[in-house]
Amino acid sequence: MVSWMDRIRLTMEYGAGLLVWGGLFNAVCSVFLSASLIFEFLLLKVGVTAASLYLNRQFENRDAVFFYINLGLPRRRMLATVLAVDYLVWAAMVVIILLTR
């Protein structure tokens, strides 16, 4: 039986690439957003995430996917969790920037 901590760790390990690209985009977005209030980054965030998901799907290791599935971790649920974490970090960053202005 896989514990909750193991599930969280494996989910973040599965989506590490998406989190890295999302974190880099969040950093760039925070620099531009702190310089001026440009809200077009929401559309860019959706586009960058969609491109990252497509590339992740094209270049994922099939053996690794079956490893996670055999542990009882569905790929869609893991991707949804990783995307939720990424967007929550992005939303928190936007709120902090807006509150400090």
C-alpha positions in Angstrom: 0.0 0.0 0.0 1.3 3.4 -1.0 1.1 6.0 1.8 -0.1 9.6 1.2 3.4 11.0 1.5 4.6 8.6 -1.1 1.7 9.5 -3.4 2.6 13.2 -3.1 6.3 12.6 -3.7 5.6 10.4 -6.7 3.1 12.8 -8.2 5.6 15.7 -7.9 8.3 13.5 -9.3 6.1 12.6 -12.3 5.3 16.2 -13.0 8.8 17.6 -12.2 9.3 18.8 -15.8 6.0 20.6 -15.9 6.8 22.2 -12.5 10.2 23.4 -13.7 8.7 25.0 -16.9 5.9 26.5 -14.9 8.3 27.8 -12.3 10.4 29.5 -14.9 7.4 31.1 -16.5 6.2 32.2 -13.1 9.5 33.9 -12.5 9.5 35.7 -15.8 5.8 36.6 -15.3 6.6 38.1 -11.8 9.3 40.3 -13.2 7.1 41.7 -16.0 4.1 42.0 -13.7 6.0 43.8 -11.0 7.3 46.3 -13.7 3.9 47.0 -15.1 0.4 45.7 -14.6 0.1 43.6 -17.8 -2.5 40.9 -17.4 -2.0 39.2 -20.7 0.3 36.7 -18.9 -2.8 34.8 -17.9 -3.3 33.9 -21.6 0.4 33.2 -22.0 0.3 31.0 -18.9 -2.5 28.9 -20.5 -0.6 28.7 -23.7 2.8 27.7 -22.1 1.0 25.1 -20.0 -0.7 23.6 -23.0 2.6 23.5 -24.9 4.3 21.9 -21.9 1.5 19.3 -21.6 1.8 18.4 -25.3 5.6 18.1 -25.2 5.3 16.0 -22.0 2.9 13.7 -23.6 5.0 13.3 -26.8 8.3 12.6 -25.0 7.1 10.7 -21.9 8.7 7.4 -21.0 6.0 4.7 -21.4 7.7 2.4 -18.9 7.5 5.1 -16.3 3.9 5.7 -17.0 3.1 2.0 -16.4 5.2 2.2 -13.2 2.9 4.9 -11.8 -0.3 3.1 -13.1 0.8 -0.1 -11.4 1.2 1.8 -8.1 -2.4 2.9 -8.4 -1.6 6.5 -9.5 -3.7 7.5 -12.5 -1.9 9.8 -15.0 -4.7 12.2 -15.3 -5.0 12.7 -11.5 -1.3 13.2 -11.2 -1.3 15.8 -14.1 -4.3 17.6 -12.5 -2.5 17.8 -9.2 0.7 19.1 -10.7 -1.3 21.7 -12.7 -3.3 22.7 -9.6 0.0 23.3 -7.7 1.5 25.3 -10.6 -1.6 27.5 -11.0 -1.9 28.0 -7.2 1.7 29.2 -7.0 1.1 31.5 -10.0 -2.1 32.9 -8.5 -0.4 33.5 -5.1 2.4 35.3 -6.9 0.0 37.5 -8.7 -1.9 38.3 -5.5 1.3 39.1 -3.7 2.5 41.4 -6.4 -0.9 43.2 -6.6 -1.0 43.7 -2.9 2.5 45.1 -2.7 1.8 47.7 -5.5 
